[in-house]
Amino acid sequence: MKRLIIRISERGMAFATDHYDIGTSVEYEPYSTRSGISAAANLREALKSSKLLSRTYDRTEVLLDTPMLLVPLDEFQDDEAATLYRHTFLGFEQYHIDHVIIAELYSVAVFAVNKDLLTVVGDHFAQHRFMPVSLPVWRHLRIRANNGQRKKLFVYFHDAQVELFSCWQNRIRFYNTFPATQEHDALYYLLYVWRQTGLNTEMDEMHIVGDIPHQDWLTERLRQFLRNVSIINPSDDLMNAPATQTPGMPYDLMTLLSTNSHD
C-alpha cells in the first residue's frame, strides 16, 4: 500500500512517499513555499508542479506544525475538545479542531487544522488524515522511555522551537513547547523543565534529537549540570532505515516512515 506524507510548517513544506507495508524505499521532496500566502495556497501551487503530488496514493498523512493539547484518554470528551483547545490556545476560533487517540500513551492529541487547508487536502486526497508533526516522535520515543529504571526527558528541536516530553509507565508526565531560536534560551528552558519535573541530576537522563542549535555548545553546558545527556543519532536509533539516509529530512518524518507510528 503506497502512502503520501505531506509535512507543513511555517518554514516550508515537504513531501515523502513509501510503501509502508514494505519499508524498503523512500522518496523525499522538499518544497520552497512563498511567504505572504497561506499554507493552503502554497499547497495548491505545489499540486501544479510537484512530482510526488502528481501520483496516485492509497492514503495520505498530513503532518502539521500546530499547537498540540494532550488530554488523558479517560478524561477526553469529543464534544468538549474544541472548547478546551480554544481556551488553551488563542487565535484558533475559525479553525477545525481535530484529534488523534494515542492509545499506547493513554492520551489524546487535540490540534487545529486551517479550514482552507482541510478543503484543499480533502479535494485532492480521498483517504487522508492529519496529525501534529511531533506525534510520531513521541510514539517512537516512548519505547526508549521504558528501557531501564531511570526517568527520561526527551527534547525535540524542529522549526525554530523545542518540544519537551516525558512519560513514565506509558503515561505522559510532562509536555510543552518553547521557541528556540537562541541557544541560551534553549538551555534555560531545558534546565527549567528538568527542575520543574523533579528529575535527578545524577541518575535520570536527557535525550536530545532534531535540528539542535549550536549542538556542541548546548550539550557542553547541559553536562555541567546533568550527568546523563545524550544526542540521539537517527541512523542508530532507527536501525539505518532508508529514511535516515535522506539528507535534510526532519526526524519526525524519519520516524513516521521507519516505524509503526502510522498504525
N, C-alpha and C positions, 0 to 999 in steps of 0.2 A: 504494500500500500504506500503510495507516494504522497508526501505532505509538503506544503509550503509553509515556511515560517517568515513572518513579517515582524521586524523589530522597529519600534518607533519611539524616538526620544526627541527632546528639544534640540539635540545636537546632530540629528540626522536619522536616516533610515538604513536598514539593511535587510536583505532577503537571503534566505537559505533554503535548501531542499535536500531531502534524503529519502531513501526507502527505509522507514523506521522499523520495519519488521526484519530488515537485513542488517542495516547499520554499517555497510562496508564502504560507502562513498558519500561525499558531501560536496555540494556546490554552494558558494558564498558570493554575494554581490552587494557591496556597499553602494549606497545611493546618496549623492550630494543634494540636499534639499535647498530650496530657495527661501531665504529669510523674508519675513514680512507677509507670508501666506500661511494658511493653516496646514495642519498635518493631512487633513482630508484633501485639500487642493494639491499638496505635494504628491500624495498617493495617486491622485488622478493623473498627474503628469507622468509619474513613474510607470503607470499602466500603459502608457503610449510607447515607452522606449525600453523598458526592462526586459531582458532576455528571459529571466526566470518567471516574471509575472505573466508572460505570454503563453505559458504552458497550461495544461490541464492537470488538476490535482484531485486526490480523493478527499483531502481535508486541508484546512488552513488554520494555523495557530498564529495569533497576533500578540506579541509581547509589547506591553505599553509601559513606558516610564511614567507612572502616575502614582500619586499618594495611595498607600495601602493601609487599610484598617484591619487589624486582626481581632477576631471575636472568638471566644471559646465556643466550641461546637455545641455544647449543651446549653448555652445561653443565646444562641443565634435564633432570631425570628425574621423570616424572609420579609414580612410586611413592615418591619421596623428598620431594615437595613439602610434604606435611602435616607431616612430621617437621622439616624445615628451618624451616618457618614457626613451628611451636610452640617451637622452640629460640630463635628470634629474638624473638618476641613472647609474653609470658606471659599466661595467663588465657584462652586460646582452646582448651582441651582438648576442650570439648564442642561446638565449632563445626565446621561443614562447611568444609573448605578447598578453595577453587576457584582457577582461574587463567585468564588471558586471554593469548594469544600476541600480542605487539606486533611483528609481522614487520618493520615499517619501522624499528624501533629494535633489531632483533636481540635482543629481550629477551622475558621472560615476567613478567607481573604476577601474583603469588600473593597471595591475600587470604582473609579469613574471612567466612563468612555464618552468622548465627544460624540454627539448625535450625528453630526455630518460624517464623521469618520465611520461610525456604525453603519450609516447608509451606504457609503462607498464600498465598504467591505462586503456588506450583505448583497449589494447589486452584482458583485463580480465573483464572489466565492460562496457557493451554496452551503457547503459544510464548513463552518468556521466557529472558532471560539476565541475569546480574549482572556488574557491573564496578565498580572503585574510582572514586570521584567525580572524581578528578583525571585519570583516564586520557584522556578526550577532550581535555583541556587540553594534555597533553604531546604527544599525537599531532598536535595542530594546531600547537603552537609549535615543534616540531622542524623544520618547514618554514622558519620565520623564522631558526632557528639556522643553516641552510645558506646564508643570504644574506650574502655578503661574507666577508672573511677574518678578521674579529675573532671571538674566542670570546665566548660569551654565557652569562650566568647568569639563569635565569628564576625569578621569585618569584610565587607564587600565594597570596594571602590568602583564607581562607574558614573559616567555622565556628570562629572564635577560634583559628586555627592558621595557620602559614605553611609551605608546601611549596616547596622549592628544587630546581631541576632544571637540569642542564647536559648537553649532548650535543655531540659533535664527529664529523663524518663519519658521522652516523646511528648513532653508538654512545654509549650513556649513560656519562658521565664521573662524574656525581655525582647523588645523590638523597637527600633527608632531609626530615623533618618536625619542626617545633618548635611549642610553644604560643606564641600571640602575642596575649595579652590586653593586654599593655602595650607601648607604642611603644618604650620604652627597651630592652626585651628583644628586640624585633624588630630594632632597629638593631644590637644586639650580634650576633645570630645571622647577619644578612646579611653584616656585615663579617668575622665569623669564617669563614664558609664561603667568602667571596671569597678570603681569605688562604689557607685550607686547600687550595683548588683551584688556587692558584698563578696566578690571573688578574692581568693587568696593569692597574694603576690608571689609566694614561694611554690605553691602546689598547682594552681589552676593554669589554664592555657589560653592564649590568644592566637587565633589563626586568621591570617590576612590574605586576601586574594583580589585580583582585579587590576585596574589601572591605577596603581598606587603612586601618589605624588611624592617625589623625592624619596624613593623607597629606602635607600641606604641611610639617609639622614633620619627618617622616621623610625626605622627598626632599631637604629643605634640608640636613639633617645628612649624608645619604649623599653629597651633592655636595661636601661639604667634603673628602671622601677620594677619591671616584671621579669621573673626568671625564665618563663616559658613563652617565647614569642616566635612564631614560625610563619614563613611565607609559603602559601600553597602553590606548588608547581602544577599547572593544569595537566601537563602531559603525564606526570607521575600519578596525579590524583585520578585521572580518567583513563589510566592504563593505555596511553598512547592512541586513544581513539582518533579516527580521521579528522574530526573537528578540531582537535588540539594542534594539528599540523597546519592549520589555515591562518596565515598572517592577518592580524588585525581583528580577528573575531572576538567579540566580548565573551567573558566567561559564562554569562547566563545562557547565551546561545550554545556554547560548547556543552553545557550540562544538559540542556534540552535535547540536543542532537545525540548525546553519548550515553544517556541513562534512561531509566524507565520513568522519568519525571513527567512524561506526557500521558501516562496511563490515567 
